[in-house]
C-alpha cells in the first residue's frame, strides 16, 4: 500500500461499490436509480403541495414539509455520487470532498431522526390530548422544535470531519462503499484513535437511541388510545396509519443499526453486505417518506388527484 500521508490536499479515496459483484453493478444500479427519482420528485411534490395549499397550513404538515426538504437534500447530496460509482465503477474522490459529504450525511441523518421524533410527538398529542393539541402544537412550537433539531444536528456533525482529519490516511485509500460516511472512513485509516470510535458510540447513545425510544413510546401510547375508540372504522384507520408510520420509522433505525454493526464487525461481514446496508440506510427513508407520510395522507392525496383531474381536462 502507498505510504502514509497526513496532508488532505493529495489524499484520495477510491470508492468501489460492490467488490465481489462489480460485473452486476449496472443491474444493481437500476432499483437505486428508480428510488432516486421517486425520492427526488416525491419530496418536491409533497413540499410544493404543502407550501402552496392554504388548507395544509398546519403544524403537522409543516413537519412533513421540513422532512421532505431533509430527504430531498440528502438525496441530491449522496445519491448522484452513489449512482456514478455504480454506473462507472471506481470513483476517485478527494479527502476534503469526502469529509464534506460525510458531514452532510451526518447532519441530514440527525435531522431526519429529530423530525421523526417531532412528528411522533405531534401525533401523540393529537390522539392522546386532542383538547390541548392547539395549545401545545403551535406554529411557535414548530419553529422552535425545528431550529433546535437543526442546531443539534449541526453540533453532532461538526466534530466528525475534525476527528477524521486527526487520522493518518494512505496516499490512496480504497473504500468499499458508494459514498463517504464516518464509520467507513475511519475504518480505512492507517490508524484509528479511541476518540474517533468513542464519538461514534456517543452519537448512538445520546442521539439515536433516545429518539428511537421516545418515538416507540409515543406510538405505544397512540395505539393504546386508539384501541379504546368505540368506532371500529376509526380504530382500523388509525391502526393502518400508525402501522405504516411505525414500519417506516423502524426501517430507518433498523437500517442505521445494521450499518453501524456492519462497520464494527467489518472483518466478519462481507463487503457487499456492508455496502448494501449503508445504501439502503440512505435511500429507503428518502424514498418512502414522501409516499407514506405524504401521498398516503388523505388530504395530500386528494389535492394530487384534483391537480391530475385538472391536468386531464386542460390537455
Rosetta blueprint (number, residue, H / E / L):
1 X L
2 X L
3 X L
4 X E
5 X E
6 X L
7 X L
8 X L
9 X L
10 X L
11 X L
12 X E
13 X E
14 X E
15 X E
16 X L
17 X L
18 X L
19 X H
20 X H
21 X H
22 X H
23 X H
24 X H
25 X H
26 X H
27 X H
28 X H
29 X H
30 X H
31 X H
32 X H
33 X H
34 X H
35 X H
36 X H
37 X H
38 X H
39 X H
40 X H
41 X H
42 X H
43 X H
44 X H
45 X H
46 X H
47 X H
48 X H
49 X H
50 X H
51 X H
52 X H
53 X L
54 X H
55 X H
56 X H
57 X L
58 X L
59 X H
60 X H
61 X H
62 X H
63 X H
64 X H
65 X H
66 X H
67 X H
68 X H
69 X H
70 X H
71 X H
72 X H
73 X H
74 X H
75 X H
76 X H
77 X H
78 X H
79 X H
80 X H
81 X H
82 X H
83 X H
84 X H
85 X H
86 X H
87 X H
88 X H
89 X L
90 X L
91 X E
92 X E
93 X E
94 X E
95 X H
96 X H
97 X H
98 X H
99 X H
100 X H
101 X H
102 X H
103 X H
104 X H
105 X H
106 X H
107 X H
108 X H
109 X H
110 X H
111 X H
112 X H
113 X H
114 X H
115 X H
116 X H
117 X H
118 X H
119 X H
120 X H
121 X H
122 X H
123 X H
124 X H
125 X H
126 X H
127 X H
128 X H
129 X L
130 X H
131 X H
132 X H
133 X H
134 X H
135 X H
136 X H
137 X L
138 X L
139 X H
140 X H
141 X H
142 X H
143 X H
144 X H
145 X H
146 X H
147 X H
148 X H
149 X H
150 X H
151 X H
152 X H
153 X H
154 X H
155 X H
156 X H
157 X H
158 X H
159 X H
160 X H
161 X H
162 X H
163 X H
164 X H
165 X H
166 X L
167 X L
168 X L
169 X E
170 X E
171 X L
172 X E
173 X E
174 X E
175 X E
176 X L
177 X L
178 X L
179 X L
180 X L
181 X L
182 X H
183 X H
184 X H
185 X H
186 X H
187 X H
188 X L
189 X L
190 X L
191 X L
192 X L
193 X L
194 X H
195 X H
196 X H
197 X H
198 X H
199 X H
200 X H
201 X H
202 X H
203 X H
204 X H
205 X H
206 X H
207 X H
208 X H
209 X H
210 X H
211 X H
212 X H
213 X H
214 X H
215 X H
216 X H
217 X H
218 X H
219 X H
220 X H
221 X H
222 X H
223 X H
224 X H
225 X H
226 X H
227 X L
228 X L
229 X L
230 X L
231 X L
232 X H
233 X H
234 X H
235 X H
236 X H
237 X H
238 X H
239 X H
240 X H
241 X H
242 X H
243 X H
244 X H
245 X H
246 X H
247 X H
248 X H
249 X H
250 X H
251 X H
252 X H
253 X H
254 X H
255 X H
256 X H
257 X H
258 X H
259 X H
260 X H
261 X H
262 X H
263 X H
264 X H
265 X L
266 X L
267 X L
268 X L
269 X L
270 X L
271 X H
272 X H
273 X H
274 X H
275 X H
276 X H
277 X H
278 X H
279 X H
280 X H
281 X H
282 X H
283 X H
284 X H
285 X H
286 X H
287 X H
288 X H
289 X H
290 X H
291 X H
292 X H
293 X H
294 X H
295 X H
296 X L
297 X L
298 X H
299 X H
300 X H
301 X H
302 X H
303 X H
304 X H
305 X H
306 X H
307 X H
308 X H
309 X H
310 X H
311 X H
312 X H
313 X H
314 X H
315 X L
